[in-house]
């Protein structure tokens, strides 16, 4: 039949690992949303995309940067939860 020594051990995720994966997915959403809005902004006003002296555009870049930092944290949390 089957050899018990050749069995691949089944690993189950703990509740903490599953919670980290769910929170990581939620934290990825701001980064995806900011990518969507950067693309929309670039298509609608490409000449204003890299005007950093404009207060509104500069504020948007800061907000997008914060969203990307949150998304990177989510990706790291996903990685940590998946490896646990």
C-alpha positions as CSV (number, residue, x, y, z in Angstrom):
1,X,0.0,0.0,0.0
2,X,1.5,3.4,1.0
3,X,4.7,3.8,2.9
4,X,4.2,5.9,6.0
5,X,7.7,7.2,5.8
6,X,7.1,8.8,2.4
7,X,4.0,10.8,3.5
8,X,4.1,14.5,3.0
9,X,3.1,16.2,6.3
10,X,0.0,18.2,6.1
11,X,0.5,21.7,7.5
12,X,-2.5,23.6,8.9
13,X,-2.4,27.3,9.3
14,X,-2.9,28.6,12.8
15,X,-5.5,31.2,13.6
16,X,-2.9,33.9,14.0
17,X,-1.4,33.1,10.6
18,X,-4.8,33.2,8.9
19,X,-5.5,36.5,10.6
20,X,-2.2,37.9,9.4
21,X,-3.0,36.8,5.9
22,X,-6.4,38.5,6.0
23,X,-5.0,41.7,7.4
24,X,-2.2,41.6,4.9
25,X,-4.7,41.4,2.0
26,X,-6.7,44.3,3.5
27,X,-3.5,46.4,3.8
28,X,-2.7,45.8,0.1
29,X,-5.8,47.6,-1.0
30,X,-4.6,51.2,-0.4
31,X,-1.6,50.5,-2.7
32,X,-3.8,49.0,-5.4
33,X,-6.2,52.0,-5.1
34,X,-3.4,54.5,-5.3
35,X,-2.0,52.8,-8.4
36,X,-5.5,53.1,-10.0
37,X,-5.7,56.8,-9.2
38,X,-2.1,57.5,-10.4
39,X,-3.0,55.9,-13.7
40,X,-6.2,57.9,-13.9
41,X,-4.4,61.1,-13.0
42,X,-1.7,60.4,-15.5
43,X,-4.2,59.8,-18.3
44,X,-6.3,62.9,-17.5
45,X,-3.5,65.4,-16.7
46,X,-0.2,64.0,-17.8
47,X,1.4,67.5,-17.9
48,X,0.6,68.0,-14.1
49,X,1.8,64.6,-12.9
50,X,5.3,65.6,-12.0
51,X,4.7,69.2,-10.9
52,X,5.9,69.0,-7.4
53,X,5.6,72.8,-6.8
54,X,1.8,72.6,-7.0
55,X,0.3,72.1,-3.5
56,X,-2.4,69.6,-4.6
57,X,-0.1,67.4,-6.7
58,X,2.6,67.4,-4.0
59,X,0.0,66.4,-1.4
60,X,-1.2,63.6,-3.7
61,X,2.3,62.3,-4.1
62,X,2.7,62.3,-0.3
63,X,-0.6,60.5,0.1
64,X,0.3,57.9,-2.6
65,X,3.6,57.3,-0.9
66,X,1.9,56.6,2.4
67,X,-0.4,54.2,0.7
68,X,2.5,52.4,-0.9
69,X,4.2,52.1,2.5
70,X,1.0,50.6,4.0
71,X,0.8,48.2,1.0
72,X,4.4,47.1,1.5
73,X,3.6,46.4,5.2
74,X,0.6,44.4,4.0
75,X,2.8,42.4,1.6
76,X,5.3,41.7,4.4
77,X,2.5,40.6,6.7
78,X,1.2,38.3,4.0
79,X,4.6,36.8,3.6
80,X,5.1,36.3,7.3
81,X,1.6,34.8,7.7
82,X,2.1,32.4,4.7
83,X,5.4,31.1,6.0
84,X,4.1,30.4,9.5
